[in-house]
Amino acid sequence: MASDGARAGFSAVGRLWRRLPLAAIVLLLMPAAAIAGVGEGYAAYDRGDYQVALRELVPSANAGHAGAQVLLGTMYHLGKGVPQDYVEAARWYRRAADQDDAAGQFMLGLMYVEGQGVSQNYPEAARWFRLSADQGDAPAQFKLGLMHVKGARARSRVRAAESPARGRRYAAMALPRGSRYPGRGLAEGAARCCAGAS
């Protein structure tokens, strides 16, 4: 039989585990080699050594590392080191998005806008953009703003009259932060888009 002190210790550990975010628990349980592989994978990707990036990222992505999943999705999306495969890209983005990863949610939203690897679906794209935007992701805020301003969301549950105003608010949220995604000039695009929208 366990003593009261032992029970109290187990209870305290149980409370600690319940309070930790899922991402922290995954990182605590993830093998150190998988975590180290992500950094090496990013570095290899940045220098264009896609085969090394793939070798380093796959174990981490399979172990649940959302950043590795997004980068692996990007490799399939762009055909960097692997044959271009939109279905596989969407699968990796979804795995990250399902873990509440803002970049994964944003990229999955893009796949729905373009109909790449998934059926084109603007309401579904807006849903993923909104989840990412609500985490402060500037590109998602901007893209969601554009959808509102241009009226793509008006075809779903958003009234057309409120769509442009909501779009300007989302795009304006993105302006001060800029973009962490290469090749996206948010401030310039938002200024042009929203200046004349009513």
N, C-alpha and C positions, 0 to 999 in steps of 0.2 A: 504494500500500500504506500502511495506517495504521501510525503509529509505536506503540511500546509505551505511551508516555504517553497517546496518544489512545485506545488500547484500554482502558487503565485508567480513563480518564475516562468512557467509554461504559459500562464495567462498573459503576462506582460509581453512575451515574445509573440503570442497570437495577436494581441492588439497592435503591436508594431507592424506585423505583416499585413494586417487589414488596412492600415493607414498609408502604407507605401503605395505610390502610383504603380500601375501595372508595368509601365516602362522601366521603373527602377527595379522592380522584382525581376523582370526579364534580364536586365543588365547584370544583376547580382548572380543570377543563375547561369548566365551565358559563359561558356568557356573563354578564358582570357585570349586564346588564340583567335577566336572568332572576332572579338572586339579589335584586336590588333590588325586583323586582316582588312577591316574596313578602312583604316587609315592608309594602309599600303595600297588598297584597291583604288581609293580616291587619288592618291599620288600617281599611280600607274595610269589611270584614266586621264589625268591632267597632262601627263607627258606623252599621251597618245599610244601607250603600250597596253592595248586593249586586251590582249591575251592574258597578261599578268593581272590586269584589273578583274577580268572574269574569274580567273583562278582564285583570287583573294576574296571577291565579293560573294560568290555563290554560297560558300559555307555559312557566312554571316547572314545572308539573306534567308537561307533555309532555317537558320536558328532564330529568325524573327527580328533581325535588326532592320528597322524601317528605312534608315538612310541607305543601307546597302540595297534594299528592295527598290527604292526609288532610282538609284543610279543604275541598277541592273535593268529596270524598266526603260530607262533612258537609252541604254545601250541597244536594247531591242527596238525601241521606237526609232532611233536614228540609224540603226544598222552599223554600230561601231563595235567591231570585233566579233560580231555575230550576224547572221543573215537578218535583215530587217523583218520583223514579225510583230505586227500591231496587236495581235491577239495575246501573244506572250508579254508584250509591254503592258497591256491593260491588266493582265493577271498580276504582274509584279506591283504595278501602281495600286491595284485594289488591295493587295495584301498590306501595303503600307497605309493606305487610306483607312482600312478597317481598324488600324491601331491608332487612329486619330492623328496621323502624321499630316501636317498641313501641306507639305510639298506633294505627298502622294495623292491627297485629295484634289489639289489643284491640277496635277497632271492627269488624273482620271477624268476630271471635268473637261479638260481639253480633248481627251479621247472621245467623250460623248458629243462635244460640239462638232468635231470633225467626222465622227462616225468611223473612227479608226480602231479596229479590234473589238468594237462594240457597235450596236445599232445607234445611229444618230438620234439623240434624245435631248432636246434643250432643257426640259424640266429636270431631268436627271443631272445634266451638266450644272445647272444652277444650284441644285441641291449640294453637289460636291464643292462648288465654288463657295457657297454660303458657309459650309462647315469649315473650310480653309480660311475664308475671310473673317469669320468669327474668332479665329485664333490670331488675327492680326496680320495675316499673309497679304502683303501689298499687291502682288500680281493677281491674286484671287479677288481682292476687293475691286481692283480695276476692271477685271474681266466681268465680274458680276455687275458692276456699274455700267459697263458697255452693253451688257445684255438688257438691262433695264432701259437705258437710254434709247437703244435701237429697237426696243419693243419685242425682242425674242421671247422674253418671259411673259409678255402680255397674252400670249396664246395659251398660257397655263392658268394658274390661279391668281395672278396679279392683275388688278384692274389697270387698264391702259393709262388712265389719268394719273395714277400715282407712280407709274413706272419711271418716267424721266426724272422726277424729283428724287426718288430713291436711288436711281443710277448715279446722279450727280453726287449724292452723299457718299456712296461707296467709292466712286472714283476719287473724290476729294480726300477720303481716308488714306488712299494709297499714295497720294502726292508727296507727303513729307518723308516717307520711308524709301521711295525708289524701289529698285528691284534687286533681288538676289539671284535672279535667273539671267543667264547671259543673253544679250541681244534684245532686251526689252526696255525701251525708253518710256517708262511710265509717265513721268511728269509731262513730257512733251505731248504724248498721245492723249493724256487726260485733259490737258489744257485745250487742245484742238477739239476734242470730242465734246467736252462739256460747255465750252464757251457759248456755242450757239444753240444748245439743246434747251427746249422749253418743256 
